Amino acid sequence: MSNIFLYGPSGSGKSTIGKLLADNLCLPFVDSDQVIEINAGMSISHIVEKHGMSKVRDMETESLKQITESKESIIALGGGALLNGENRLLVESHGKVILLTADLPTLIERLQNDPNERPLLAGDLKTKLSEYLESRADHYASFPLKIRVDNKSPEQLSGEIQTLLGRHHLSAMGEYDVHVGQISNLSHDNSIVVTDENVAKHHLDKINVEKSIIIPAGEEHKNLETVSRLWKAFLENGLDRKSTVVALGGGVVGDLAGFAASTYMRGIDWIVVPTTLLAMVDASIGGKTGFDLPEGKNLIGSFHPPKLVLADPSLLRTLSDRDLRSGMAEVVKHGIISDPELFGLCSNGMGWVKDNLEEIVKRAMAVKIKIIEEDPYEKGIRAALNLGHTVGHAVELVSGFKLSHGESVAIGMVVEAAYAVRVGVAVRGSDEAIESTLTKLGLPTRIPAELPREEIIRAMRVDKKKNAKSIRFALPVTIGKVELVDATDLESVLATET
Ligand SMILES: NC(=O)c1ccc[n+]([C@@H]2O[C@H](COP(=O)([O-])OP(=O)(O)OC[C@H]3O[C@@H](n4cnc5c(N)ncnc54)[C@H](O)[C@@H]3O)[C@@H](O)[C@H]2O)c1
């Protein structure tokens, strides 16, 4: 259980943001000051008047014990609740504390319009507040997780907190949580792990589930034969309609285990623990499952969202350099789609990325979640996630899969961005910025000379998602924004590449 405690000075918005956060995460909201008032049967101002501030502090300790013994919640704390070391220890051992910080003018403006009585700020607000902030400056500075609230809406702030913590609840297609956390926190009765031989070697012992099925690794095994092996293994292991399948692996394991779960006994629950960067920021989120036919990739599939996605970035330490770089192509894509700051971080190169994988995972998954919650069944904006993929898929195919998916998408993004600039959709220079970032990550950006252009164009036309007359591209307008554009003249898309 991991509560989220919001802490900070009066006026920083703990209750407003807390309620919204609770709503977004489908958790109860608790205001610790209100718990004190309910327990005392009077307002905090009255307690101070009658018994002094020390009584409030004593009652605060009691209330925090009560709150932390109860179920997982979002908790707005009183502005000085953690000055007491005992309270701080208690709270920090029951969840994460987010400190909300604000400039003095922001706090004054908010408190002037606030009807609540605040005994510690009685008198001249500006003077009192300055003194109050000064006396607590060191205390507030000692909390590692901080969010500045000035000039931001509660919606923006709750989004920032969710990204910072890696905590999301999805509801557009099924209800499920996406958490960044530790694999050791997962234990599940009546379940079976599906993993592949590489992942099993490194990580199977970390998961607290007894039964497991190990399948061969690689896209060439993402086929009906493996799916039917999984169905049979589910039967042999006595899985029933109440069982849960735990997919531990990259996108291949997730797609296969998710599909097998979606069809076994007309659909049983599954949980996904992604182990590649691509799976953490993309494949595991969104409910698409499936397998390949000899005629093409992902031709058979279902929408069957998992019950939980648990991403543990420490599992990426054993991933090959090439797979990590390939995953970064999707991260860059998510930056281009709607997080320019994430795009900027990617320009720091692979050394920085390896030291900051948790931040990369949290930010990139937040982009995908925002999009699929808006458009779960790809009727509109979800198509933005295809940025770089129309050319990328074709390049991957024509290379005979010698180029990985991520490498092909990197090339696709640069080709499509250059086209976007040529047709006036994109801001001049955005293609160069994209190419430069991908190069810093060691990803290819040009179609290899030996790949015939006509074959790439043919492959784009037969891609299953496209209709014959025109092809819909997700093109970057600038870093942070994409637009869906139909193109008929595919030769001109590849024009600079000849
Ligand atoms: N369902 C979706 O929405 C969706 C979205 C994007 C991609 N996909 C699918 O995802 C697949 C690609 O996923 P992928 O790139 O994760 O490939 P993958 O699952 O094949 O994993 C790549 C390689 O890394 C190994 N591996 C995985 N985790 C490891 C770890 N922590 N340490 C060491 N080795 C590890 C695997 O055994 C494999 O050899 C494709 O089949 C694609 O179609 C699905």
The ligand as an ORCA input file, in Angstrom:
! r2SCAN-3c Opt
* xyz 0 1
  N       0.343     -4.323    -27.862
  C       0.803     -3.166    -28.254
  O       0.148     -2.127    -28.126
  C       2.184     -3.086    -28.825
  C       2.773     -1.847    -29.046
  C       4.083     -1.817    -29.536
  C       4.755     -2.996    -29.832
  N       4.125     -4.174    -29.618
  C       4.806     -5.451    -29.911
  O       5.937     -5.569    -29.057
  C       6.887     -6.429    -29.667
  C       8.257     -5.869    -29.470
  O       8.511     -5.763    -28.097
  P       9.994     -5.732    -27.501
  O      10.803     -4.757    -28.240
  O       9.845     -5.600    -26.032
  O      10.575     -7.150    -27.939
  P      10.770     -8.563    -27.223
  O       9.638     -8.874    -26.334
  O      11.096     -9.510    -28.289
  O      12.055     -8.310    -26.323
  C      13.307     -8.049    -26.954
  C      14.394     -9.005    -26.457
  O      14.770     -8.636    -25.142
  C      14.705     -9.778    -24.277
  N      14.399     -9.203    -22.969
  C      13.219     -8.684    -22.558
  N      13.362     -8.116    -21.367
  C      14.646     -8.291    -20.978
  C      15.395     -7.905    -19.853
  N      14.872     -7.151    -18.873
  N      16.693     -8.270    -19.781
  C      17.261     -8.986    -20.793
  N      16.598     -9.340    -21.909
  C      15.308     -8.998    -22.004
  C      13.681    -10.669    -24.888
  O      13.852    -11.984    -24.499
  C      13.953    -10.455    -26.373
  O      15.009    -11.258    -26.773
  C       6.466     -6.570    -31.117
  O       5.943     -7.851    -31.323
  C       5.383     -5.523    -31.300
  O       4.427     -5.904    -32.256
  C       2.864     -4.252    -29.130
*
